[in-house]
Amino acid sequence: MRVSVDPVKCCAAGQCVLISPDVFDQADDGSVLVLLPEPPAERHAAVREAEAVCPGMAIQVEG
């Protein structure tokens, strides 16, 4: 799995950080940061949930 974020689409809602704080964080301006672009298998379900609930549809998951 590979995780990326489109910073233009990010609306800084922070849902991804609440769901998977070991994979996502927020910058000072609220935009999302990907801490683990290739998260371990045990985090895949949470990352997919974060992708699904992202209001800006900014999270892309490959694999």
Residue pairs with C-beta under 8 A, 6 or more apart in sequence:
1 38
1 39
1 41
1 44
1 47
1 61
1 62
1 63
2 37
2 38
2 61
2 62
2 63
3 23
3 34
3 36
3 37
3 38
3 39
3 47
3 59
3 60
3 61
3 62
4 34
4 37
4 59
4 60
4 62
5 32
5 33
5 34
5 58
5 59
5 60
6 58
6 60
7 31
7 32
7 58
8 58
9 56
9 57
9 58
10 31
10 32
10 56
10 58
11 55
11 56
11 58
12 26
12 29
12 30
12 31
12 32
13 54
13 55
13 56
14 26
14 30
14 32
15 50
15 53
15 54
15 55
16 23
16 24
16 32
16 50
16 51
16 53
16 54
16 59
17 24
17 25
17 26
17 32
19 46
19 49
19 50
19 53
20 39
20 43
20 46
20 47
20 49
20 50
22 35
22 36
22 39
22 43
23 34
23 35
23 36
23 39
23 43
23 46
23 47
23 50
24 32
24 33
24 34
24 35
24 50
25 32
25 33
25 35
26 32
26 33
27 33
32 58
32 59
36 43
39 47
47 59
47 61
48 61
50 59
51 59
51 60
51 61
